[in-house]
Amino acid sequence: MKIKLFSHISDPDGLGSVVLSLLTFDKVDYQLCKKNEDLNLSILSFLEKEKYKSYDAIYVCDLCPSKKILDLISQNELLKSKFHVFDHHESMEEMGATYDFVTEEIRIGENGSCATAIFYDYLLKNYPNEHLNTQTTKTFVELTRLHDTWEWKPKKEERAYDLEVIFHKFGVDFYIDHFYRKCMNQDEAFFTKKEEAWILEYKEETKNYVDLLLDHLVIKKEGNITFGSVLGLYDYRNVLADEISNTYFEVDVLVLIAIDSYTVSFRSLNHKYSVRKIAESYDGGGHDFAAACALKKDNRSELLKRFML
C-alpha cells in the first residue's frame, strides 16, 4: 500500500506520525511542513498536479488544511475517499464537525490528545501489525502524547521531555530513523546509556542558553495579564516556558518571538488565560494554552511594540 503523509516538522508529535506510518505501510512518501500556510501550499500543488492519483491513501497529521482546501477535497469523491486528516487543535475544532474525513479529537485536561495518539488508534484499528503492538511502540506513542500535552510534568515522566531533547539535538531525519529502528527492534530499555548521555549534555547546553535569554526578558502588564517576552530560538519555547513558570511567578503568559523561524509562540504558564485568541488575532491558532502565529511584515511592528518595547 502506497501512502502520502503530510505532517508537522516542528515537534515530536508531527514526527511521531511519520514513525508510525513507516511501521505500518510498505511505501511511504512524507512531506513535513512548518505551519498550516505551508501545508496549504503543498496540498494545493499536490492536487493541481494530480499526484494523488498514484497513492492509495493520503494522511495529514498535526496540521489542518484551510476550509478552502477541505472544500475542494469534499467536492471530489476520489479525493474524499483517500484523504484523512488527524488534528487536535482547538482552533480547528469546527473542521472536524464539518468534514467527515477530518478526525478532530479535542480532549482537555488529563489524558489530552495529540495527533500521534489519534493516528495510532486509527492505524491499530484499520492496519494492525506486530510492530504497532509492541510495548516499545506503545511507550513511544504515550511519551509523545505526554510531551505534547505537557502532562509529563505533573506526572514526572521526564522521558517524554527527552523526546524533544533528541529532536533538537540531532534533527528531523535522525529522530525519525532513530525511533523507527527503536520500535522495530523492540528495545527493552527505551533510552540506552548512550542516549542518556546525549540528553544530559543537551540539557546542560540548554540551561546556559535559557539563562542568557532570561537576562533579556521583558515583563509588561496588559489589563490583568502579565506577559514575559523575549527574542530567541523557536526550539527553546518549551524549556523557556518551564523555567519562567518556576522563576517569575508573576508572569502569566510567555511570548517568544522566534528570530529563526519568524514565529511568535504564546504559552499560558498558569492556565489562567487562553492565548489562542491572541494568536488568532494575528492569523495564527493552536490550543487555549499554547498557540502561535507567523511573524510577518504587516504585523511585526505591532507585535514588537506590544510585547517588547
Stockholm file with secondary structure:
# STOCKHOLM 1.0

chainA/1-309         MKIKLFSHISDPDGLGSVVLSLLTFDKVDYQLCKKNEDLNLSILSFLEKEKYKSYDAIYVCDLCPSKKILDLISQNELLKSKFHVFDHHESMEEMGATYDFVTEEIRIGENGSCATAIFYDYLLKNYPNEHLNTQTTKTFVELTRLHDTWEWKPKKEERAYDLEVIFHKFGVDFYIDHFYRKCMNQDEAFFTKKEEAWILEYKEETKNYVDLLLDHLVIKKEGNITFGSVLGLYDYRNVLADEISNTYFEVDVLVLIAIDSYTVSFRSLNHKYSVRKIAESYDGGGHDFAAACALKKDNRSELLKRFML
#=GR chainA/1-309 SS CEEEEEEESSSHHHHHHHHHHHHHCSEEEEEEESSHHHHHHHHHHHHHTTGGGGCSEEEEESSCCCHHHHHHHHTCHHHHHHEEEEECCGGGHHHHHHCTTEEECCCCSTTCCCHHHHHHHHHHHHSCCTTTTSHHHHHHHHHHHHHHHTTHHHHTCHHHHHHHHHHHHHCHHHHHHHHHHHHHHTCSSSSCHHHHHHHHHHHHHHHHHHHHHHTTCEEEEETTEEEEEEEECGGGHHHHHHHHHHHCTTCCEEEEEETTTTEEEEEESSSSSCCHHHHHTTTCEECSSEEEEECCTTTHHHHHHHHTC
#=GC SS_cons         CEEEEEEESSSHHHHHHHHHHHHHCSEEEEEEESSHHHHHHHHHHHHHTTGGGGCSEEEEESSCCCHHHHHHHHTCHHHHHHEEEEECCGGGHHHHHHCTTEEECCCCSTTCCCHHHHHHHHHHHHSCCTTTTSHHHHHHHHHHHHHHHTTHHHHTCHHHHHHHHHHHHHCHHHHHHHHHHHHHHTCSSSSCHHHHHHHHHHHHHHHHHHHHHHTTCEEEEETTEEEEEEEECGGGHHHHHHHHHHHCTTCCEEEEEETTTTEEEEEESSSSSCCHHHHHTTTCEECSSEEEEECCTTTHHHHHHHHTC
//
